[in-house]
């Protein structure tokens, strides 16, 4: 379980301190598929980087299964059980896919297990296991290989920052299928995705909306998604949400 307590992050501009995340409180339970969404510039990607250890908060605490990891760097966070997938995956010239999976797993990985991870992300293992992670791979292929490395790590919390970025429609359809399988098979860990794509939001157990560095809305998908889409069921969802706030 991940807990954020009064988390804040700011940067100094020419005139003053600009607050990007402001006293944010959030709990992500184990075995949940959570999507964070909201307007551009609202603080979504910054939040993901704070959790992963890429950025350091200016206030508040981050706890993983009750342990305070606020002062841990990205390597120590990874060792604690947090993985982070970048918007644009890194290419590694001279490194084969099997080597990348083996390094990601942090243990001795046999070829059968490596092929299984590739199969789980919809790639034909025999066609990719010996491929180099270089410019010969498309954005969609590279994205799915990166997800396979996350599966190989087997972490407590897997973070994906706008995984739909930079891929074509065909690759996006395949990506959705991968996340649907991950949601179906989730166990002993949670998935946190930063996205504004309706198809990804529709997979979520819970949706968190962030605007101006704070949570403006949070709850089960069926309560939150109608607000975001403006569907006919939005009135019912709004009523339920209001009643919860009044209770």
Secondary structure, DSSP 8 states (H G I E B T S, - for coil): -EEEEEEEEEEE-SSSEEEEEEEEEEEE-TT-EEEEE-STTSSHHHHHHHHHTSS--SEEEEEETTEE-TT--HHHHHHHTEEEE-SS---EEEEEHHHHHHHHHTS---HHHHHHHHHHTT--HHHHTT-EESTTS-HHHHHHHHHHHHHHHT-SEEEEESTTTT--HHHHHHHHHHHHHHHHT--SSEEEEE---HHHHTT-SEEEEEETTEEEEEEEHHHHHHHHHT-TTHHHHHHHHHHHHH-
